[in-house]
Amino acid sequence: SSSSSSSSSSSSEEEEKIYKLKSRFDLGCTITDSNKSKRAGLAKLASSILHITLPKSKKVAMSNWHEHPSLSHTQIAYAARDAWVSAAIAEKLHECCNNSVFDAQVLINNLFKNEATLEEMDERAKKRKVAVLEFKELKERQKEMEESGNKENWSKEEEERMKELWSIMRELRPPPPPSFDNEGLGLPF
């Protein structure tokens, strides 16, 4: 009975761990234009897969989402609509395409096996932002010195710091989304 209880507890903890918020599932790389490195956005996916028009406000998308206790009704509606459309796209793909890829359990297993938590991604983004801001300041200082003819005052330490910051920015950039073999997905587009 105690082994059953501990097994049940372990299973519950594992389920909680599996469903803890993770980063993303990005189907945008399945639809490309002539630029193969450009991913499709949710509006294009909704149009191609669901045959619906999804209005996307750049103003709302670019607004401050860090104030989560006080998100506006517009932001909440925007996020809810995106979540609903994303779920509808996954359901449609499950119905019409390759079930070995779009089955809910397969998606969960593939999504969460190597993904960082949102907290981890947020921490990396904060560190990267600090490095980007310092890099920009140094770059601006370097430009000002060159324009004023004081290029010789630019120190080796500043040059080394810029290289170090560049390395930090590269190391902390967001991971690429999972890639898909379009042929094996059986997509209707």
C-alpha positions in Angstrom: 0.0 0.0 0.0 2.9 2.4 0.7 4.5 1.6 -2.6 1.2 2.2 -4.3 0.9 5.6 -2.6 4.4 6.6 -3.4 4.0 5.4 -7.0 0.8 7.5 -7.3 2.5 10.5 -5.8 5.4 10.1 -8.1 3.1 9.8 -11.1 1.2 12.9 -10.0 4.4 14.9 -9.6 5.5 13.7 -13.1 2.2 14.9 -14.6 2.6 18.2 -12.9 6.1 18.5 -14.2 5.0 17.6 -17.7 2.3 20.2 -17.8 4.4 23.0 -16.3 4.5 25.9 -18.7 7.1 25.4 -21.3 8.2 27.6 -24.2 6.4 26.9 -27.5 5.3 24.7 -30.3 6.0 26.5 -33.5 4.4 25.3 -36.7 5.3 28.5 -38.4 8.3 26.8 -40.0 6.0 24.5 -42.0 4.8 27.3 -44.2 7.4 29.3 -45.9 7.5 31.7 -48.8 10.5 32.2 -51.0 12.5 33.0 -47.8 13.0 29.6 -46.2 14.3 31.0 -43.0 11.2 33.0 -42.3 8.4 31.4 -40.3 4.7 31.9 -40.8 2.8 33.7 -38.1 -0.4 32.5 -36.5 -2.6 34.6 -38.9 -1.1 32.9 -42.0 -1.4 29.4 -40.3 -5.1 30.2 -39.5 -5.7 31.3 -43.0 -4.0 28.2 -44.6 -5.3 25.5 -42.2 -8.6 26.8 -40.9 -9.5 29.1 -43.8 -10.3 32.0 -41.4 -9.0 35.6 -41.2 -7.3 36.3 -37.9 -6.9 40.0 -37.3 -3.6 40.7 -35.5 -3.1 44.1 -33.9 0.6 45.0 -33.9 -0.1 47.6 -31.2 -1.5 44.9 -28.9 1.2 42.4 -29.8 3.9 44.9 -29.0 2.3 46.2 -25.8 3.7 45.6 -22.3 2.9 42.0 -21.4 5.0 41.9 -18.3 2.4 43.6 -16.2 0.4 40.3 -16.0 -1.6 41.2 -12.8 -3.0 44.2 -14.8 -3.3 43.0 -18.4 -5.9 45.0 -20.3 -9.1 43.3 -21.5 -7.7 43.7 -25.1 -4.6 41.8 -24.2 -6.5 39.1 -22.5 -8.8 38.7 -25.4 -5.9 38.7 -27.8 -4.1 36.0 -25.9 -7.3 33.9 -25.5 -8.0 34.1 -29.2 -4.5 33.1 -30.1 -4.7 30.1 -27.7 -8.0 29.1 -29.2 -6.8 29.4 -32.8 -3.6 27.5 -31.9 -5.7 24.6 -30.4 -8.0 24.6 -33.4 -5.0 24.4 -35.7 -3.6 21.4 -33.8 -7.0 19.7 -33.8 -7.5 20.2 -37.5 -4.0 18.9 -38.2 -4.7 15.9 -36.0 -8.0 15.2 -37.9 -6.6 15.6 -41.4 -2.9 14.8 -41.3 -0.3 12.6 -39.8 -1.6 11.3 -36.4 1.9 10.1 -35.4 2.9 13.7 -35.3 -0.2 15.6 -34.3 -1.7 13.3 -31.6 -2.0 15.2 -28.4 0.2 12.8 -26.4 2.9 12.8 -29.1 2.9 16.6 -29.2 3.2 16.8 -25.4 6.1 14.3 -25.4 7.9 16.0 -28.2 7.3 19.5 -26.9 8.5 19.0 -23.4 11.4 16.7 -23.6 14.1 19.3 -24.2 12.3 22.6 -23.6 13.3 25.2 -21.0 10.7 26.5 -18.6 9.3 30.0 -19.2 11.1 31.0 -16.0 14.4 29.8 -17.5 13.7 31.5 -20.8 12.7 34.7 -19.0 15.9 34.7 -17.0 18.0 34.2 -20.1 16.1 37.0 -21.9 16.8 39.4 -19.0 20.5 38.6 -19.0 20.6 39.0 -22.8 18.9 42.3 -22.6 21.5 43.7 -20.1 24.2 42.5 -22.5 22.5 44.1 -25.5 22.1 47.4 -23.8 25.7 47.6 -22.6 26.8 46.5 -26.1 24.7 49.3 -27.7 26.2 51.9 -25.3 29.8 50.8 -26.1 29.0 50.8 -29.9 27.5 54.3 -29.6 30.6 55.5 -27.7 32.8 53.9 -30.3 30.9 55.7 -33.1 31.1 59.0 -31.3 34.9 58.6 -30.8 35.3 57.8 -34.5 33.2 60.8 -35.6 35.1 63.2 -33.3 38.5 61.9 -34.5 39.4 60.4 -31.1 39.5 56.8 -32.2 42.8 56.3 -30.5 41.1 56.8 -27.1 39.1 53.6 -27.7 40.8 51.1 -25.4 41.6 47.4 -25.8 39.5 46.7 -22.7 36.5 48.3 -24.4 37.1 46.2 -27.5 37.5 43.0 -25.5 34.3 43.9 -23.6 32.4 44.3 -26.8 33.6 40.8 -28.0 32.6 39.4 -24.6 29.1 40.9 -24.8 28.7 39.7 -28.4 29.5 36.2 -27.2 27.0 36.5 -24.3 24.3 37.7 -26.6 24.9 34.8 -29.0 24.9 32.3 -26.1 21.7 33.6 -24.6 19.7 34.1 -27.8 16.4 32.2 -27.9 16.6 28.7 -29.1 15.2 28.0 -32.5 11.8 26.4 -32.8 11.6 22.7 -33.5 12.0 22.0 -37.2 9.7 19.8 -39.2 10.1 17.7 -42.3 7.1 18.9 -44.3 7.0 15.8 -46.4 6.6 13.6 -43.3 3.9 15.7 -41.7 1.2 15.2 -44.3 0.1 18.8 -44.2 -2.8 19.9 -46.5 -0.8 22.9 -47.9 
